Amino acid sequence: MHKIRFLAHDDINKQKWDACLTHAFNGNVYATSWYLDIIHPGWAALVEDDYVRVMPLPLKKKYGITYAYQPFFAQQHGVFSVSLLTPDIVTEFIKRIPAYVRVINLNLNSVSAPDPAVFPFMKYSNFMLDLINEYPVLHNKYNTNTKRNLKVAEKSGLTMTPSLNHEEIITLFRQNRGKEVSKWSDQQYQTLNRLMYQAVYQGMGLSYGVYNAHNELVSGAFFLKRAGRLIFLFSGTSEQGRKVSALTFLIDAVIKDFAPGKFILDFEGSNNSDLARYYAGFGARETSYYNLQLNRLSPISKLMFKMLSRLKSSV
């Protein structure tokens, strides 16, 4: 019988927590204690026995209702284990989420799916590229459009630097694509900035910038490097950079730097069909992770919660 306990933030032994993540066969950086402390201060957790399996629980309260949700900048959480992990075990973890958590919307990692007969879930797309082969082999698997965009970039006189200040990437994003992303507030950008600073301090953060022939920054990207995985966390590109395929130039250069090697380039999605085609264009293979949504509210409470949420978002 699995002894799974709910632990409030102050009761979590972070040394044991991180040891579990380090030794877990499915561990990822999103669930490490330092990462969680930044993206969701005060996070709670479910822990089995002496931290042989763990599950982060980012909890919040709105309109008197406690809910669990997936924080910004963490693609997937779920159950992490140093040993066997089955759908039955994942299902048991979900059952142990306290009853007062009335609404749940969490992303579960690719080997952390519950029994679908008990907890139905949705599949989300991710794209990964194994960098074990020599660069020419990887380049040969690019699709026609990606190769065409690379030729455009190469003719534009672009250059890349591996030592860009990550704040410049955030600024570039906010001045361009960020203008269309209404769900991001100053708080999200501040969180991202702290996350990048800490990743660099931990020796896990890599920043790259692409400049045009006039030495103007036209694209930048930030990667997390940990445990054989290179995660494409964030990027920004100007309008001029889009015209000359600067981001394609940047990703190709990163692939060239790390191949051949024991890293997997994790593109972090996407469910967006255009982005999915873009990532697949580098020869990345599609994988899946899972989204779990549960609503334990009464019909009347569900309606009120939905109406209040819509009202606040329109203010």
C-alpha positions as CSV (number, residue, x, y, z in Angstrom):
1,M,0.0,0.0,0.0
2,H,1.4,3.4,-1.0
3,K,1.7,5.9,1.8
4,I,1.1,9.2,0.0
5,R,1.1,12.3,2.1
6,F,0.0,15.8,1.4
7,L,2.7,18.3,2.5
8,A,2.3,22.0,2.9
9,H,5.2,24.0,1.6
10,D,7.0,24.5,5.0
11,D,6.8,20.7,5.6
12,I,8.7,19.7,2.4
13,N,12.2,18.5,2.8
14,K,13.7,20.2,-0.2
15,Q,17.0,18.3,0.0
16,K,15.1,15.0,-0.2
17,W,12.8,16.4,-2.8
18,D,15.6,17.4,-5.1
19,A,17.4,14.1,-4.5
20,C,14.2,12.4,-5.8
21,L,14.2,14.6,-8.9
22,T,17.8,13.9,-9.6
23,H,17.4,10.1,-9.4
24,A,13.9,9.9,-10.9
25,F,13.9,8.2,-14.3
26,N,11.5,10.9,-15.5
27,G,12.8,13.9,-13.5
28,N,12.7,17.4,-15.1
29,V,13.9,20.8,-14.2
30,Y,10.4,22.2,-13.9
31,A,9.8,20.3,-10.7
32,T,13.1,21.1,-8.9
33,S,12.6,23.1,-5.7
34,W,14.4,26.2,-6.9
35,Y,12.4,26.3,-10.1
36,L,9.1,25.8,-8.2
37,D,10.1,28.5,-5.6
38,I,10.3,31.0,-8.5
39,I,7.3,30.1,-10.6
40,H,4.9,29.4,-7.7
41,P,6.2,30.4,-4.2
42,G,4.5,28.4,-1.5
43,W,3.9,25.3,-3.6
44,A,2.6,22.2,-1.9
45,A,3.2,18.6,-2.8
46,L,2.2,14.9,-2.6
47,V,5.0,12.7,-1.3
48,E,5.2,8.9,-1.2
49,D,7.1,7.3,1.7
50,D,10.6,8.8,2.1
51,Y,10.4,10.8,-1.2
52,V,10.5,7.8,-3.5
53,R,7.8,9.4,-5.6
54,V,6.7,13.1,-5.6
55,M,4.1,15.3,-7.2
56,P,4.2,19.1,-7.1
57,L,0.9,20.8,-6.3
58,P,0.7,24.5,-7.2
59,L,-2.3,25.8,-5.3
60,K,-4.2,29.1,-5.3
61,K,-7.4,30.4,-4.0
62,K,-9.8,32.6,-5.9
63,Y,-13.3,33.7,-4.8
64,G,-12.9,31.4,-1.8
65,I,-12.2,28.3,-4.0
66,T,-8.9,26.5,-3.8
67,Y,-7.6,25.2,-7.2
68,A,-4.5,23.5,-8.6
69,Y,-3.2,24.8,-11.9
70,Q,-0.2,24.6,-14.2
71,P,2.1,27.7,-13.6
72,F,3.7,29.7,-16.4
73,F,7.1,28.5,-17.6
74,A,6.6,24.9,-16.5
75,Q,5.3,22.7,-19.4
76,Q,4.7,19.6,-17.3
77,H,4.7,18.3,-13.8
78,G,2.8,15.2,-12.6
79,V,4.4,12.3,-10.7
80,F,8.1,11.8,-10.6
81,S,9.5,8.4,-9.5
82,V,12.9,6.7,-8.7
83,S,11.3,3.4,-9.5
84,L,8.3,1.8,-11.3
85,L,5.5,4.2,-12.3
86,T,2.2,2.8,-13.5
87,P,-1.2,4.4,-14.4
88,D,-2.5,2.9,-11.1
89,I,0.1,4.7,-9.1
90,V,-0.5,8.0,-10.8
91,T,-4.3,7.5,-10.3
92,E,-3.6,7.0,-6.6
93,F,-1.7,10.2,-6.4
94,I,-4.5,12.1,-8.0
95,K,-7.0,10.6,-5.6
96,R,-4.8,11.9,-2.7
97,I,-5.2,15.5,-3.8
98,P,-7.0,17.1,-0.8
99,A,-10.8,17.3,-1.2
100,Y,-10.8,21.0,-0.6
101,V,-8.9,21.5,-3.9
102,R,-12.1,21.9,-5.9
103,V,-10.7,22.7,-9.4
104,I,-7.7,21.0,-11.0
105,N,-6.0,21.8,-14.3
106,L,-2.5,20.2,-14.3
107,N,-0.1,19.0,-17.0
108,L,1.3,15.6,-16.4
109,N,4.7,14.4,-17.8
110,S,4.9,11.9,-20.6
111,V,5.1,8.8,-18.3
112,S,2.7,10.1,-15.7
113,A,-0.8,9.3,-17.2
114,P,-3.5,8.1,-14.8
115,D,-5.9,5.3,-15.6
116,P,-8.2,7.0,-18.3
117,A,-11.2,5.0,-17.0
118,V,-10.8,6.8,-13.7
119,F,-9.4,10.2,-14.7
120,P,-9.9,11.1,-18.4
121,F,-7.2,13.3,-19.8
122,M,-6.2,15.1,-22.9
123,K,-3.0,14.6,-24.9
124,Y,-0.8,17.6,-25.6
125,S,2.0,17.7,-28.2
126,N,5.7,18.2,-27.7
127,F,8.5,18.0,-30.1
128,M,12.0,16.7,-29.4
129,L,15.2,16.3,-31.5
130,D,17.9,13.8,-30.5
131,L,21.3,15.4,-31.1
132,I,23.2,12.1,-31.0
133,N,24.0,12.2,-34.8
134,E,26.5,14.4,-36.6
135,Y,25.2,17.7,-37.8
136,P,25.1,16.8,-41.5
137,V,22.8,13.9,-40.7
138,L,20.5,16.1,-38.7
139,H,20.5,18.8,-41.3
140,N,19.6,16.3,-44.0
141,K,16.4,15.6,-42.1
142,Y,15.2,19.3,-42.1
143,N,12.2,19.8,-44.3
144,T,12.3,21.8,-47.5
145,N,10.9,24.9,-45.9
146,T,13.4,24.9,-43.0
147,K,16.3,24.5,-45.5
148,R,14.9,27.4,-47.6
149,N,14.6,29.6,-44.6
150,L,18.2,28.9,-43.6
151,K,19.4,29.9,-47.1
152,V,17.5,33.2,-46.7
153,A,19.1,33.8,-43.3
154,E,22.6,33.0,-44.5
155,K,22.2,35.4,-47.4
156,S,21.2,38.2,-45.0
157,G,24.6,38.4,-43.2
158,L,23.3,37.3,-39.8
159,T,25.7,36.5,-37.0
160,M,25.1,34.8,-33.6
161,T,26.6,35.4,-30.2
162,P,26.3,32.9,-27.3
163,S,26.6,35.5,-24.5
164,L,23.5,37.6,-24.8
165,N,22.1,39.2,-21.7
166,H,18.8,37.4,-21.2
167,E,16.9,40.7,-20.3
168,E,17.5,41.7,-23.9
169,I,15.5,38.7,-25.1
170,I,12.6,39.6,-22.8
171,T,12.7,43.2,-24.1
172,L,12.7,42.0,-27.7
173,F,9.7,39.8,-27.1
174,R,7.7,42.5,-25.3
175,Q,8.4,45.0,-28.1
176,N,7.1,42.6,-30.7
177,R,5.1,39.4,-30.1
178,G,4.4,40.4,-26.5
179,K,2.1,43.2,-27.7
180,E,-0.3,40.5,-28.8
181,V,-0.1,38.3,-25.6
182,S,-2.7,39.9,-23.4
183,K,-2.5,37.1,-20.7
184,W,1.0,38.1,-19.7
185,S,1.3,40.9,-17.1
186,D,4.4,42.5,-15.6
187,Q,4.3,39.8,-13.0
188,Q,4.9,37.1,-15.6
189,Y,7.8,38.9,-17.1
190,Q,9.3,39.5,-13.6
191,T,9.0,35.8,-12.9
192,L,10.6,34.9,-16.2
193,N,13.5,37.3,-15.4
194,R,14.1,35.8,-12.0
195,L,13.9,32.3,-13.5
196,M,16.5,33.1,-16.1
197,Y,18.9,34.8,-13.6
198,Q,18.7,31.7,-11.3
199,A,19.2,29.3,-14.2
200,V,22.3,31.1,-15.2
201,Y,23.5,31.2,-11.6
202,Q,22.9,27.4,-11.4
203,G,24.9,26.9,-14.6
204,M,21.8,25.7,-16.5
205,G,20.9,28.8,-18.5
206,L,22.2,29.6,-22.0
207,S,21.3,32.7,-24.0
208,Y,21.9,33.3,-27.7
209,G,21.4,36.4,-29.8
210,V,21.3,36.9,-33.6
211,Y,22.3,40.2,-35.1
212,N,21.8,41.6,-38.6
213,A,24.4,43.2,-40.8
214,H,23.9,46.5,-39.0
215,N,24.6,44.9,-35.6
216,E,21.0,45.1,-34.5
217,L,19.6,42.4,-32.3
218,V,16.8,40.7,-34.4
219,S,16.3,37.4,-32.4
220,G,17.3,35.8,-29.1
221,A,16.5,32.6,-27.3
222,F,17.1,31.2,-23.8
223,F,17.7,27.5,-23.2
224,L,17.7,25.4,-20.0
225,K,20.5,22.7,-20.0
226,R,20.0,19.9,-17.5
227,A,20.4,16.1,-17.3
228,G,20.8,15.6,-21.1
229,R,18.1,17.9,-22.1
230,L,18.3,21.3,-23.8
231,I,14.9,23.0,-23.3
232,F,13.9,25.9,-25.6
233,L,12.3,28.0,-22.9
234,F,11.8,31.4,-24.4
235,S,12.6,33.5,-27.5
236,G,12.0,36.9,-29.0
237,T,12.2,38.0,-32.6
238,S,11.7,41.4,-34.2
239,E,9.7,41.9,-37.4
240,Q,12.9,42.3,-39.4
241,G,14.2,39.1,-37.8
242,R,11.1,37.2,-38.9
243,K,11.6,38.4,-42.5
244,V,15.2,36.9,-42.6
245,S,14.4,33.7,-40.6
246,A,16.6,34.8,-37.7
247,L,15.2,32.3,-35.2
248,T,15.7,29.4,-37.7
249,F,19.3,30.6,-38.1
250,L,19.7,30.6,-34.2
251,I,18.2,27.1,-33.7
252,D,20.3,25.6,-36.5
253,A,23.4,27.1,-34.9
254,V,22.5,25.6,-31.5
255,I,22.0,22.2,-33.1
256,K,25.3,22.6,-34.8
257,D,27.0,23.4,-31.5
258,F,25.6,20.5,-29.6
259,A,25.7,17.7,-32.3
260,P,26.8,15.1,-32.0
261,G,26.1,14.7,-28.3
262,K,24.0,13.2,-25.6
263,F,21.5,16.0,-25.5
264,I,17.9,16.1,-26.6
265,L,16.6,19.4,-27.9
266,D,13.2,19.9,-26.3
267,F,11.1,22.4,-28.2
268,E,8.4,22.6,-25.5
269,G,5.4,21.9,-27.7
270,S,3.3,23.0,-29.3
271,N,-0.4,22.5,-29.7
272,N,-0.4,25.4,-32.1
273,S,-0.4,23.8,-35.5
274,D,1.9,26.5,-37.0
275,L,4.5,26.1,-34.3
276,A,4.2,22.3,-34.5
277,R,5.0,22.4,-38.2
278,Y,7.9,24.8,-37.5
279,Y,9.5,22.5,-34.9
280,A,8.8,19.4,-37.0
281,G,10.7,21.1,-39.8
282,F,14.0,20.5,-37.9
283,G,13.3,16.8,-37.9
284,A,12.0,16.8,-34.4
285,R,9.7,13.9,-33.5
286,E,6.3,14.5,-31.9
287,T,5.8,13.2,-28.3
288,S,2.9,13.5,-25.9
289,Y,2.3,14.7,-22.3
290,Y,-1.1,14.9,-20.6
291,N,-3.5,17.5,-19.3
292,L,-5.8,16.6,-16.4
293,Q,-8.9,18.7,-15.7
294,L,-11.2,18.0,-12.8
295,N,-14.0,20.2,-11.5
296,R,-15.4,19.1,-8.1
297,L,-17.7,22.1,-7.7
298,S,-21.5,21.9,-7.6
299,P,-23.3,22.9,-10.7
300,I,-24.3,26.3,-9.2
301,S,-20.7,26.9,-7.9
302,K,-19.3,26.0,-11.3
303,L,-21.5,28.6,-12.9
304,M,-20.6,31.3,-10.4
305,F,-16.9,30.5,-10.6
306,K,-17.0,30.8,-14.4
307,M,-19.0,34.0,-14.4
308,L,-16.7,35.7,-11.8
309,S,-13.6,34.6,-13.7
310,R,-15.0,36.1,-16.9
311,L,-16.0,39.3,-15.2
312,K,-12.5,39.8,-13.7
313,S,-10.8,39.1,-17.0
314,S,-12.9,41.8,-18.7
315,V,-12.1,44.5,-16.2
